[in-house]
Amino acid sequence: MLLLFPFKKKNAASLWNRWLGFNLNGRNPKMEDTMTLAFFPDELIVEIISRLPVKTLIRFRCLNKSFNTLISDPNFVKIHLKKSERNPHLAVPAYRYAENEPHLLAFPISRLLENSSTTIHYDPCYRLNHSDGSWRVVGSCNGLLCLLDRNTSPAGQRLCLWNPATRKKSKFVLGPRKYTKFFFGYDYLTETYKVIAFRVKLDMGNGNAMVKVLSIGNSSWRNIQCLMLPLYWYQPNNNCTRVHLNGTINWLAVRNYFDKYLNGITVVEYVIVSLDLSTESHTQLLLPQGVDKGPCHQPTLAVLMDCLCFSYDFKRTHYVIWQMKDFGVHESWIQLFKISYQNLFSFNGCVMKFISFKLLPLHLSENGDTLILANDDADKAIVYNCKDNTTAKILITKQIFWRQARGYVESLVSPR
């Protein structure tokens, strides 16, 4: 009978290092340790090493052919990804003035929850400007980031799939026609990663979307049926109105839209458009019936605790977050939070003056007690304790664009 017992990452790394024949000081382990570990069942070895960080696994990869085979196996990649999801990260663009160029910062959310004044170091391999292009992040899924080149080449728009943890990447050219919206997600039915490119033509509030799709592993783009969207595509200059969840991409749109009435749009005029990556067809999700009926300021979509969430500013007094507990089921909407700005912008007992109401939920802890929010005012972020209504500023001495942050996990998933 095989007995599985819990390992911490630190203990797993130590155990595996000893089995490989070296310890942290470069000395050989005791013979009895090596003999004992060498007879561990394969299942237990997989259980141990699937808990290790990507950087450690890559180092092991070049030591032994069998390790390389195991770590490259698709089933092991899935097992490792599942465990990595327990340690979610944020991938956030930042500007480093010393080098006069944008970088990407990737760090575990646990560091922010443990210490809101943590220091994040730049990784020189995470520069977004290179000789081969100037890139911005347009999507994130399972450890892969989808990048768009800001500079259009003669051949057309260029995209890059990049795994920051493994440093691997692959590039694609979309073609001469310019597309304005890009999504990246995972098709669970075919187990394929897909890039979706939209080109939307608006006509008095109606949208006719030309759509191309690229399945990773197949280097050619193909057209899918034009999506007739009788909606205005709500599109502020960030990623706060579109998310990937459960094999779908979802974005906010407005019905009965006219330019001059944008600021007076009420909640009932918003709708969520959901595109299924498996069937490549779309549907509309209505907002909750209990939502406040007045004008809706700065609406956003987010994914919190693996659920679709809709949030907005209510009358400049509260920040409201609704959560769809069962995806696609309208009756499952619940009001998750209605937070007074008096509480949200109070630090150490003092209410701070604030200008911007452009907030975006980034993360909610598993117990539902701690909420991380991005604030458009001076690109700040705050940690809000939902139990005792206290807040803490996230103090990272970097120029970070918090509202462009995306959920990210370290993984072994290949971008090819």
Contacts in CASP RR format, 6 or more apart in sequence:
PFRMAT RR
TARGET T0000
AUTHOR 0000-0000-0000
METHOD contacts of the structure
MODEL  1
MLLLFPFKKKNAASLWNRWLGFNLNGRNPKMEDTMTLAFFPDELIVEIIS
RLPVKTLIRFRCLNKSFNTLISDPNFVKIHLKKSERNPHLAVPAYRYAEN
EPHLLAFPISRLLENSSTTIHYDPCYRLNHSDGSWRVVGSCNGLLCLLDR
NTSPAGQRLCLWNPATRKKSKFVLGPRKYTKFFFGYDYLTETYKVIAFRV
KLDMGNGNAMVKVLSIGNSSWRNIQCLMLPLYWYQPNNNCTRVHLNGTIN
WLAVRNYFDKYLNGITVVEYVIVSLDLSTESHTQLLLPQGVDKGPCHQPT
LAVLMDCLCFSYDFKRTHYVIWQMKDFGVHESWIQLFKISYQNLFSFNGC
VMKFISFKLLPLHLSENGDTLILANDDADKAIVYNCKDNTTAKILITKQI
FWRQARGYVESLVSPR
2 41 0 8 1.000
2 43 0 8 1.000
2 44 0 8 1.000
4 43 0 8 1.000
4 44 0 8 1.000
4 47 0 8 1.000
7 15 0 8 1.000
7 47 0 8 1.000
7 48 0 8 1.000
7 51 0 8 1.000
9 51 0 8 1.000
9 52 0 8 1.000
9 53 0 8 1.000
12 48 0 8 1.000
12 49 0 8 1.000
12 51 0 8 1.000
12 52 0 8 1.000
13 52 0 8 1.000
13 56 0 8 1.000
14 23 0 8 1.000
14 24 0 8 1.000
15 37 0 8 1.000
15 48 0 8 1.000
16 48 0 8 1.000
16 49 0 8 1.000
16 52 0 8 1.000
16 56 0 8 1.000
16 60 0 8 1.000
17 23 0 8 1.000
17 24 0 8 1.000
18 29 0 8 1.000
18 33 0 8 1.000
18 34 0 8 1.000
18 37 0 8 1.000
19 29 0 8 1.000
19 33 0 8 1.000
19 34 0 8 1.000
19 37 0 8 1.000
19 38 0 8 1.000
19 40 0 8 1.000
20 60 0 8 1.000
20 63 0 8 1.000
20 64 0 8 1.000
21 28 0 8 1.000
21 29 0 8 1.000
21 34 0 8 1.000
22 28 0 8 1.000
22 29 0 8 1.000
23 29 0 8 1.000
40 48 0 8 1.000
46 70 0 8 1.000
46 76 0 8 1.000
46 79 0 8 1.000
49 57 0 8 1.000
49 60 0 8 1.000
49 70 0 8 1.000
49 71 0 8 1.000
50 76 0 8 1.000
50 79 0 8 1.000
50 80 0 8 1.000
50 83 0 8 1.000
51 83 0 8 1.000
53 410 0 8 1.000
54 165 0 8 1.000
54 166 0 8 1.000
54 410 0 8 1.000
54 411 0 8 1.000
54 412 0 8 1.000
55 165 0 8 1.000
57 71 0 8 1.000
57 80 0 8 1.000
57 412 0 8 1.000
58 166 0 8 1.000
60 67 0 8 1.000
60 71 0 8 1.000
61 67 0 8 1.000
61 68 0 8 1.000
61 71 0 8 1.000
61 72 0 8 1.000
62 68 0 8 1.000
70 76 0 8 1.000
71 412 0 8 1.000
76 412 0 8 1.000
77 411 0 8 1.000
77 412 0 8 1.000
77 413 0 8 1.000
77 414 0 8 1.000
80 411 0 8 1.000
80 412 0 8 1.000
81 142 0 8 1.000
81 143 0 8 1.000
81 409 0 8 1.000
81 411 0 8 1.000
81 412 0 8 1.000
81 413 0 8 1.000
84 409 0 8 1.000
84 410 0 8 1.000
84 411 0 8 1.000
85 409 0 8 1.000
87 108 0 8 1.000
87 110 0 8 1.000
87 409 0 8 1.000
87 410 0 8 1.000
88 108 0 8 1.000
88 109 0 8 1.000
88 363 0 8 1.000
88 407 0 8 1.000
88 408 0 8 1.000
88 409 0 8 1.000
89 106 0 8 1.000
89 107 0 8 1.000
89 108 0 8 1.000
89 109 0 8 1.000
89 407 0 8 1.000
89 408 0 8 1.000
89 409 0 8 1.000
89 410 0 8 1.000
90 105 0 8 1.000
90 106 0 8 1.000
90 107 0 8 1.000
90 109 0 8 1.000
90 112 0 8 1.000
90 362 0 8 1.000
90 363 0 8 1.000
90 405 0 8 1.000
90 406 0 8 1.000
90 407 0 8 1.000
90 408 0 8 1.000
91 104 0 8 1.000
91 105 0 8 1.000
91 106 0 8 1.000
91 137 0 8 1.000
91 140 0 8 1.000
91 145 0 8 1.000
91 164 0 8 1.000
91 405 0 8 1.000
91 406 0 8 1.000
91 407 0 8 1.000
91 408 0 8 1.000
92 104 0 8 1.000
92 105 0 8 1.000
92 106 0 8 1.000
92 400 0 8 1.000
92 401 0 8 1.000
92 402 0 8 1.000
92 404 0 8 1.000
92 405 0 8 1.000
92 406 0 8 1.000
93 102 0 8 1.000
93 103 0 8 1.000
93 104 0 8 1.000
93 105 0 8 1.000
93 128 0 8 1.000
93 136 0 8 1.000
93 137 0 8 1.000
93 400 0 8 1.000
93 401 0 8 1.000
93 404 0 8 1.000
94 102 0 8 1.000
94 103 0 8 1.000
94 104 0 8 1.000
94 105 0 8 1.000
94 122 0 8 1.000
94 398 0 8 1.000
94 399 0 8 1.000
94 400 0 8 1.000
94 401 0 8 1.000
95 101 0 8 1.000
95 102 0 8 1.000
95 103 0 8 1.000
95 399 0 8 1.000
95 401 0 8 1.000
96 102 0 8 1.000
96 103 0 8 1.000
96 122 0 8 1.000
96 398 0 8 1.000
96 399 0 8 1.000
97 399 0 8 1.000
99 127 0 8 1.000
101 127 0 8 1.000
101 128 0 8 1.000
101 129 0 8 1.000
102 127 0 8 1.000
102 128 0 8 1.000
102 129 0 8 1.000
103 122 0 8 1.000
103 123 0 8 1.000
103 126 0 8 1.000
103 127 0 8 1.000
103 128 0 8 1.000
104 126 0 8 1.000
104 127 0 8 1.000
104 128 0 8 1.000
104 137 0 8 1.000
104 145 0 8 1.000
104 164 0 8 1.000
105 120 0 8 1.000
105 122 0 8 1.000
105 126 0 8 1.000
105 398 0 8 1.000
105 400 0 8 1.000
106 123 0 8 1.000
106 126 0 8 1.000
106 164 0 8 1.000
106 408 0 8 1.000
106 410 0 8 1.000
107 118 0 8 1.000
107 120 0 8 1.000
109 363 0 8 1.000
109 372 0 8 1.000
111 118 0 8 1.000
111 120 0 8 1.000
112 118 0 8 1.000
112 372 0 8 1.000
112 383 0 8 1.000
112 394 0 8 1.000
113 365 0 8 1.000
113 370 0 8 1.000
113 372 0 8 1.000
113 383 0 8 1.000
116 383 0 8 1.000
116 392 0 8 1.000
116 393 0 8 1.000
116 394 0 8 1.000
116 395 0 8 1.000
117 394 0 8 1.000
117 395 0 8 1.000
117 396 0 8 1.000
118 396 0 8 1.000
119 396 0 8 1.000
119 397 0 8 1.000
120 396 0 8 1.000
120 398 0 8 1.000
125 164 0 8 1.000
125 167 0 8 1.000
126 164 0 8 1.000
128 134 0 8 1.000
128 135 0 8 1.000
128 136 0 8 1.000
128 137 0 8 1.000
128 147 0 8 1.000
129 135 0 8 1.000
133 149 0 8 1.000
133 150 0 8 1.000
133 151 0 8 1.000
133 158 0 8 1.000
134 149 0 8 1.000
134 150 0 8 1.000
134 151 0 8 1.000
135 147 0 8 1.000
135 148 0 8 1.000
135 149 0 8 1.000
135 150 0 8 1.000
135 160 0 8 1.000
136 147 0 8 1.000
136 148 0 8 1.000
136 150 0 8 1.000
137 145 0 8 1.000
137 146 0 8 1.000
137 147 0 8 1.000
137 404 0 8 1.000
137 406 0 8 1.000
138 146 0 8 1.000
138 147 0 8 1.000
138 148 0 8 1.000
138 159 0 8 1.000
138 182 0 8 1.000
138 183 0 8 1.000
138 184 0 8 1.000
138 239 0 8 1.000
139 145 0 8 1.000
139 146 0 8 1.000
139 182 0 8 1.000
139 183 0 8 1.000
139 184 0 8 1.000
139 185 0 8 1.000
139 239 0 8 1.000
139 244 0 8 1.000
139 406 0 8 1.000
140 146 0 8 1.000
140 184 0 8 1.000
140 244 0 8 1.000
140 406 0 8 1.000
140 407 0 8 1.000
140 408 0 8 1.000
141 184 0 8 1.000
141 185 0 8 1.000
141 186 0 8 1.000
141 193 0 8 1.000
141 244 0 8 1.000
142 186 0 8 1.000
142 193 0 8 1.000
142 409 0 8 1.000
142 411 0 8 1.000
142 413 0 8 1.000
143 163 0 8 1.000
143 164 0 8 1.000
143 165 0 8 1.000
143 408 0 8 1.000
143 409 0 8 1.000
143 410 0 8 1.000
143 411 0 8 1.000
143 413 0 8 1.000
144 161 0 8 1.000
144 162 0 8 1.000
144 163 0 8 1.000
144 184 0 8 1.000
144 193 0 8 1.000
144 411 0 8 1.000
144 413 0 8 1.000
144 415 0 8 1.000
145 161 0 8 1.000
145 162 0 8 1.000
145 163 0 8 1.000
145 164 0 8 1.000
145 406 0 8 1.000
145 408 0 8 1.000
146 159 0 8 1.000
146 160 0 8 1.000
146 161 0 8 1.000
146 162 0 8 1.000
146 182 0 8 1.000
146 184 0 8 1.000
146 195 0 8 1.000
147 159 0 8 1.000
147 160 0 8 1.000
147 161 0 8 1.000
147 162 0 8 1.000
148 157 0 8 1.000
148 158 0 8 1.000
148 159 0 8 1.000
148 160 0 8 1.000
148 182 0 8 1.000
149 157 0 8 1.000
149 158 0 8 1.000
149 159 0 8 1.000
149 160 0 8 1.000
152 158 0 8 1.000
152 178 0 8 1.000
153 173 0 8 1.000
155 173 0 8 1.000
155 175 0 8 1.000
155 176 0 8 1.000
156 173 0 8 1.000
156 174 0 8 1.000
156 175 0 8 1.000
156 176 0 8 1.000
156 178 0 8 1.000
157 173 0 8 1.000
157 174 0 8 1.000
157 175 0 8 1.000
157 178 0 8 1.000
157 179 0 8 1.000
157 197 0 8 1.000
158 171 0 8 1.000
158 172 0 8 1.000
158 173 0 8 1.000
158 174 0 8 1.000
159 171 0 8 1.000
159 172 0 8 1.000
159 173 0 8 1.000
159 174 0 8 1.000
159 182 0 8 1.000
159 195 0 8 1.000
159 214 0 8 1.000
160 169 0 8 1.000
160 170 0 8 1.000
160 171 0 8 1.000
160 172 0 8 1.000
161 169 0 8 1.000
161 170 0 8 1.000
161 171 0 8 1.000
161 172 0 8 1.000
161 184 0 8 1.000
161 193 0 8 1.000
161 195 0 8 1.000
161 216 0 8 1.000
161 415 0 8 1.000
161 416 0 8 1.000
162 168 0 8 1.000
162 169 0 8 1.000
162 415 0 8 1.000
163 169 0 8 1.000
163 411 0 8 1.000
163 412 0 8 1.000
163 413 0 8 1.000
163 414 0 8 1.000
163 415 0 8 1.000
164 408 0 8 1.000
164 410 0 8 1.000
165 410 0 8 1.000
165 411 0 8 1.000
165 412 0 8 1.000
166 412 0 8 1.000
166 414 0 8 1.000
168 414 0 8 1.000
168 415 0 8 1.000
168 416 0 8 1.000
169 415 0 8 1.000
170 216 0 8 1.000
170 415 0 8 1.000
170 416 0 8 1.000
172 195 0 8 1.000
172 214 0 8 1.000
172 219 0 8 1.000
172 221 0 8 1.000
174 197 0 8 1.000
174 212 0 8 1.000
174 221 0 8 1.000
175 221 0 8 1.000
177 199 0 8 1.000
177 210 0 8 1.000
178 199 0 8 1.000
179 197 0 8 1.000
179 198 0 8 1.000
179 199 0 8 1.000
179 210 0 8 1.000
179 212 0 8 1.000
180 198 0 8 1.000
180 199 0 8 1.000
180 200 0 8 1.000
181 197 0 8 1.000
181 198 0 8 1.000
181 199 0 8 1.000
181 200 0 8 1.000
181 233 0 8 1.000
181 235 0 8 1.000
181 242 0 8 1.000
182 195 0 8 1.000
182 196 0 8 1.000
182 197 0 8 1.000
182 198 0 8 1.000
183 195 0 8 1.000
183 196 0 8 1.000
183 198 0 8 1.000
183 242 0 8 1.000
183 244 0 8 1.000
183 249 0 8 1.000
183 275 0 8 1.000
184 193 0 8 1.000
184 194 0 8 1.000
184 195 0 8 1.000
184 196 0 8 1.000
184 244 0 8 1.000
185 193 0 8 1.000
185 194 0 8 1.000
185 195 0 8 1.000
185 196 0 8 1.000
185 244 0 8 1.000
185 247 0 8 1.000
185 249 0 8 1.000
185 277 0 8 1.000
186 192 0 8 1.000
186 193 0 8 1.000
186 194 0 8 1.000
186 244 0 8 1.000
186 247 0 8 1.000
186 277 0 8 1.000
187 193 0 8 1.000
187 194 0 8 1.000
187 215 0 8 1.000
187 247 0 8 1.000
187 277 0 8 1.000
187 278 0 8 1.000
188 246 0 8 1.000
188 247 0 8 1.000
188 278 0 8 1.000
189 278 0 8 1.000
190 215 0 8 1.000
190 278 0 8 1.000
192 215 0 8 1.000
192 216 0 8 1.000
192 217 0 8 1.000
193 215 0 8 1.000
193 216 0 8 1.000
193 413 0 8 1.000
194 213 0 8 1.000
194 214 0 8 1.000
194 215 0 8 1.000
194 216 0 8 1.000
194 277 0 8 1.000
195 213 0 8 1.000
195 214 0 8 1.000
195 216 0 8 1.000
196 211 0 8 1.000
196 212 0 8 1.000
196 213 0 8 1.000
196 249 0 8 1.000
196 275 0 8 1.000
196 277 0 8 1.000
197 211 0 8 1.000
197 212 0 8 1.000
197 213 0 8 1.000
197 214 0 8 1.000
197 221 0 8 1.000
198 209 0 8 1.000
198 210 0 8 1.000
198 211 0 8 1.000
199 209 0 8 1.000
199 210 0 8 1.000
199 211 0 8 1.000
200 207 0 8 1.000
200 208 0 8 1.000
200 209 0 8 1.000
200 210 0 8 1.000
200 229 0 8 1.000
200 233 0 8 1.000
201 207 0 8 1.000
201 208 0 8 1.000
201 209 0 8 1.000
201 210 0 8 1.000
202 232 0 8 1.000
202 233 0 8 1.000
204 258 0 8 1.000
205 230 0 8 1.000
205 231 0 8 1.000
205 232 0 8 1.000
205 256 0 8 1.000
205 257 0 8 1.000
205 258 0 8 1.000
206 228 0 8 1.000
206 229 0 8 1.000
206 230 0 8 1.000
206 231 0 8 1.000
207 228 0 8 1.000
207 229 0 8 1.000
207 230 0 8 1.000
207 231 0 8 1.000
207 232 0 8 1.000
207 233 0 8 1.000
208 226 0 8 1.000
208 227 0 8 1.000
208 228 0 8 1.000
208 229 0 8 1.000
209 226 0 8 1.000
209 227 0 8 1.000
209 228 0 8 1.000
209 229 0 8 1.000
210 223 0 8 1.000
210 226 0 8 1.000
211 223 0 8 1.000
211 224 0 8 1.000
211 225 0 8 1.000
211 226 0 8 1.000
211 227 0 8 1.000
212 221 0 8 1.000
212 222 0 8 1.000
212 223 0 8 1.000
212 224 0 8 1.000
213 221 0 8 1.000
213 222 0 8 1.000
213 224 0 8 1.000
213 280 0 8 1.000
214 220 0 8 1.000
214 221 0 8 1.000
214 222 0 8 1.000
216 415 0 8 1.000
216 416 0 8 1.000
217 416 0 8 1.000
224 280 0 8 1.000
225 280 0 8 1.000
227 275 0 8 1.000
227 282 0 8 1.000
229 253 0 8 1.000
229 273 0 8 1.000
229 282 0 8 1.000
230 255 0 8 1.000
231 253 0 8 1.000
231 254 0 8 1.000
231 255 0 8 1.000
231 257 0 8 1.000
231 271 0 8 1.000
231 273 0 8 1.000
232 253 0 8 1.000
232 254 0 8 1.000
232 255 0 8 1.000
232 257 0 8 1.000
233 251 0 8 1.000
233 253 0 8 1.000
234 241 0 8 1.000
234 251 0 8 1.000
234 252 0 8 1.000
234 253 0 8 1.000
234 254 0 8 1.000
234 270 0 8 1.000
234 299 0 8 1.000
235 241 0 8 1.000
238 360 0 8 1.000
238 403 0 8 1.000
238 404 0 8 1.000
239 403 0 8 1.000
239 404 0 8 1.000
239 406 0 8 1.000
240 300 0 8 1.000
240 301 0 8 1.000
240 302 0 8 1.000
240 360 0 8 1.000
240 403 0 8 1.000
241 251 0 8 1.000
241 252 0 8 1.000
241 299 0 8 1.000
241 300 0 8 1.000
241 301 0 8 1.000
242 249 0 8 1.000
242 250 0 8 1.000
242 251 0 8 1.000
242 252 0 8 1.000
242 301 0 8 1.000
243 249 0 8 1.000
243 250 0 8 1.000
243 251 0 8 1.000
243 301 0 8 1.000
243 302 0 8 1.000
243 303 0 8 1.000
243 308 0 8 1.000
244 250 0 8 1.000
244 303 0 8 1.000
245 303 0 8 1.000
245 306 0 8 1.000
245 308 0 8 1.000
245 327 0 8 1.000
246 327 0 8 1.000
247 276 0 8 1.000
247 277 0 8 1.000
247 278 0 8 1.000
248 274 0 8 1.000
248 275 0 8 1.000
248 276 0 8 1.000
248 277 0 8 1.000
248 327 0 8 1.000
249 274 0 8 1.000
249 275 0 8 1.000
249 277 0 8 1.000
250 272 0 8 1.000
250 273 0 8 1.000
250 274 0 8 1.000
250 275 0 8 1.000
250 285 0 8 1.000
250 301 0 8 1.000
250 308 0 8 1.000
251 272 0 8 1.000
251 273 0 8 1.000
251 301 0 8 1.000
252 270 0 8 1.000
252 271 0 8 1.000
252 272 0 8 1.000
252 273 0 8 1.000
252 299 0 8 1.000
252 300 0 8 1.000
252 301 0 8 1.000
253 270 0 8 1.000
253 271 0 8 1.000
253 272 0 8 1.000
253 273 0 8 1.000
254 265 0 8 1.000
254 269 0 8 1.000
254 270 0 8 1.000
254 271 0 8 1.000
255 269 0 8 1.000
255 270 0 8 1.000
255 271 0 8 1.000
256 269 0 8 1.000
257 265 0 8 1.000
257 269 0 8 1.000
263 295 0 8 1.000
264 295 0 8 1.000
265 295 0 8 1.000
265 296 0 8 1.000
266 293 0 8 1.000
266 294 0 8 1.000
266 295 0 8 1.000
266 296 0 8 1.000
267 287 0 8 1.000
267 291 0 8 1.000
267 292 0 8 1.000
267 293 0 8 1.000
267 294 0 8 1.000
267 296 0 8 1.000
267 299 0 8 1.000
267 312 0 8 1.000
268 287 0 8 1.000
268 293 0 8 1.000
270 287 0 8 1.000
270 296 0 8 1.000
270 299 0 8 1.000
271 284 0 8 1.000
271 285 0 8 1.000
271 286 0 8 1.000
271 287 0 8 1.000
272 284 0 8 1.000
272 285 0 8 1.000
272 286 0 8 1.000
272 287 0 8 1.000
272 301 0 8 1.000
272 308 0 8 1.000
272 310 0 8 1.000
273 282 0 8 1.000
273 283 0 8 1.000
273 284 0 8 1.000
273 285 0 8 1.000
274 282 0 8 1.000
274 283 0 8 1.000
274 284 0 8 1.000
274 285 0 8 1.000
274 328 0 8 1.000
275 281 0 8 1.000
275 282 0 8 1.000
276 282 0 8 1.000
276 283 0 8 1.000
285 308 0 8 1.000
285 324 0 8 1.000
285 328 0 8 1.000
285 330 0 8 1.000
286 330 0 8 1.000
287 310 0 8 1.000
287 322 0 8 1.000
287 333 0 8 1.000
288 310 0 8 1.000
288 322 0 8 1.000
288 330 0 8 1.000
288 333 0 8 1.000
288 334 0 8 1.000
288 335 0 8 1.000
289 330 0 8 1.000
289 333 0 8 1.000
290 333 0 8 1.000
290 335 0 8 1.000
291 310 0 8 1.000
291 320 0 8 1.000
291 322 0 8 1.000
292 314 0 8 1.000
292 315 0 8 1.000
292 320 0 8 1.000
296 312 0 8 1.000
296 313 0 8 1.000
297 312 0 8 1.000
297 313 0 8 1.000
297 314 0 8 1.000
297 316 0 8 1.000
297 357 0 8 1.000
298 312 0 8 1.000
298 313 0 8 1.000
298 357 0 8 1.000
298 358 0 8 1.000
298 359 0 8 1.000
299 310 0 8 1.000
299 311 0 8 1.000
299 312 0 8 1.000
300 310 0 8 1.000
300 311 0 8 1.000
300 312 0 8 1.000
300 359 0 8 1.000
300 360 0 8 1.000
300 361 0 8 1.000
301 308 0 8 1.000
301 309 0 8 1.000
301 310 0 8 1.000
301 311 0 8 1.000
302 309 0 8 1.000
302 311 0 8 1.000
302 360 0 8 1.000
302 361 0 8 1.000
302 362 0 8 1.000
303 309 0 8 1.000
304 321 0 8 1.000
304 323 0 8 1.000
304 336 0 8 1.000
304 361 0 8 1.000
304 363 0 8 1.000
304 364 0 8 1.000
305 323 0 8 1.000
305 364 0 8 1.000
305 366 0 8 1.000
305 368 0 8 1.000
307 323 0 8 1.000
307 324 0 8 1.000
307 325 0 8 1.000
307 327 0 8 1.000
308 323 0 8 1.000
308 324 0 8 1.000
308 327 0 8 1.000
309 321 0 8 1.000
309 322 0 8 1.000
309 323 0 8 1.000
309 324 0 8 1.000
309 336 0 8 1.000
309 361 0 8 1.000
310 321 0 8 1.000
310 322 0 8 1.000
310 324 0 8 1.000
311 319 0 8 1.000
311 320 0 8 1.000
311 321 0 8 1.000
311 322 0 8 1.000
311 359 0 8 1.000
311 360 0 8 1.000
311 361 0 8 1.000
312 319 0 8 1.000
312 320 0 8 1.000
313 319 0 8 1.000
313 320 0 8 1.000
313 357 0 8 1.000
313 359 0 8 1.000
314 320 0 8 1.000
314 338 0 8 1.000
316 341 0 8 1.000
316 357 0 8 1.000
317 340 0 8 1.000
317 341 0 8 1.000
318 338 0 8 1.000
318 339 0 8 1.000
318 340 0 8 1.000
318 341 0 8 1.000
319 337 0 8 1.000
319 338 0 8 1.000
319 339 0 8 1.000
319 341 0 8 1.000
319 344 0 8 1.000
319 357 0 8 1.000
319 359 0 8 1.000
319 373 0 8 1.000
320 335 0 8 1.000
320 337 0 8 1.000
320 338 0 8 1.000
320 339 0 8 1.000
321 335 0 8 1.000
321 336 0 8 1.000
321 337 0 8 1.000
321 338 0 8 1.000
321 339 0 8 1.000
321 361 0 8 1.000
322 333 0 8 1.000
322 334 0 8 1.000
322 335 0 8 1.000
322 336 0 8 1.000
323 333 0 8 1.000
323 334 0 8 1.000
323 335 0 8 1.000
323 336 0 8 1.000
324 332 0 8 1.000
324 333 0 8 1.000
325 332 0 8 1.000
325 333 0 8 1.000
325 334 0 8 1.000
326 332 0 8 1.000
337 371 0 8 1.000
337 386 0 8 1.000
339 384 0 8 1.000
341 354 0 8 1.000
341 357 0 8 1.000
342 351 0 8 1.000
343 384 0 8 1.000
343 389 0 8 1.000
343 391 0 8 1.000
344 373 0 8 1.000
344 382 0 8 1.000
344 384 0 8 1.000
344 391 0 8 1.000
345 351 0 8 1.000
345 352 0 8 1.000
345 354 0 8 1.000
345 391 0 8 1.000
346 352 0 8 1.000
346 389 0 8 1.000
346 390 0 8 1.000
346 391 0 8 1.000
347 391 0 8 1.000
347 392 0 8 1.000
347 393 0 8 1.000
354 375 0 8 1.000
354 377 0 8 1.000
355 377 0 8 1.000
356 375 0 8 1.000
356 376 0 8 1.000
356 377 0 8 1.000
358 375 0 8 1.000
358 376 0 8 1.000
358 377 0 8 1.000
358 403 0 8 1.000
359 373 0 8 1.000
359 374 0 8 1.000
359 375 0 8 1.000
359 376 0 8 1.000
360 373 0 8 1.000
360 374 0 8 1.000
360 376 0 8 1.000
360 402 0 8 1.000
360 403 0 8 1.000
360 405 0 8 1.000
361 371 0 8 1.000
361 372 0 8 1.000
361 373 0 8 1.000
362 372 0 8 1.000
362 373 0 8 1.000
362 374 0 8 1.000
362 381 0 8 1.000
362 402 0 8 1.000
362 405 0 8 1.000
362 407 0 8 1.000
363 371 0 8 1.000
363 372 0 8 1.000
364 370 0 8 1.000
364 371 0 8 1.000
364 372 0 8 1.000
365 371 0 8 1.000
368 386 0 8 1.000
369 385 0 8 1.000
369 386 0 8 1.000
369 387 0 8 1.000
370 383 0 8 1.000
370 384 0 8 1.000
370 385 0 8 1.000
370 386 0 8 1.000
371 383 0 8 1.000
371 384 0 8 1.000
371 386 0 8 1.000
372 381 0 8 1.000
372 382 0 8 1.000
372 383 0 8 1.000
372 384 0 8 1.000
372 394 0 8 1.000
373 381 0 8 1.000
373 382 0 8 1.000
373 384 0 8 1.000
374 380 0 8 1.000
374 381 0 8 1.000
374 402 0 8 1.000
374 403 0 8 1.000
374 405 0 8 1.000
375 381 0 8 1.000
375 382 0 8 1.000
375 402 0 8 1.000
376 403 0 8 1.000
379 399 0 8 1.000
379 400 0 8 1.000
379 401 0 8 1.000
379 402 0 8 1.000
379 403 0 8 1.000
380 393 0 8 1.000
380 394 0 8 1.000
380 402 0 8 1.000
381 393 0 8 1.000
381 394 0 8 1.000
381 400 0 8 1.000
381 402 0 8 1.000
381 405 0 8 1.000
382 391 0 8 1.000
382 392 0 8 1.000
382 393 0 8 1.000
382 394 0 8 1.000
383 391 0 8 1.000
383 392 0 8 1.000
383 393 0 8 1.000
383 394 0 8 1.000
384 390 0 8 1.000
384 391 0 8 1.000
385 391 0 8 1.000
385 392 0 8 1.000
END
